Amino acid sequence: MLAVLTLVVFGCAFASAQAGTFGFGTAGGDYEYCNYIQLSNYSGAVWQGVDNLSACAGFIGINATVVGVTGKLAKAGNPFVAATVNGVTYADNLYDAYGGFYDYAQWDVTQNKACTNLGAKKAKIGWVGIASESGFVFGANYGTLACSIPGKGTNSTKGLAIGNAKSSRRK
């Protein structure tokens, strides 16, 4: 009995880290973008991972690196969508990785720690991404944080989660 209780306690401790793989769904939850996130908890409030581009057209074999902290974007302070996103906030070099060169643009994401299934009756906003370059914000996108990843039986838009947020270096 003590062994079973010990396993349950350790299992809960590992499960609370909330690391995992998540897809970026559209705001309506109908489709999924081609990139997906693989996060792990490094040390308490510090997170690290990979923005995996392997399902994206034009993939050149380089994934984006992410690093961040536990964070929240409150509904009252969210300029992009009337929703609270509470979980992890991270910097993502998605522009550099997809283009294969230093692009000067930065993609920052705040996402929930829990995902939802695409196609759910009422899609819940689970991530917000913001693009900036040289001191100004030039784009944003948001959507459902999907429990699935593209290429595994889901619908993909075949585009990146950055949506229409194109850096000035992309023509």
Buried (B, 14 or more C-beta within 10 A) or exposed (E): EEEEEEEEEEEEEEEEBBBBBBBBBBBEBBBBBBBBBBBEBBEEEEBBBBBBBBBBEEBEEEBBBBEBEBBBBEEEEBEBBEBBBBBBBBBBBBBBBBBEEEBEBBBBBBBBBBBBEBBEEEBBBBBBBBBBBEEEBBBBBBBBBBBBBBBEEBBBBBBBBBBEBBBEEEE
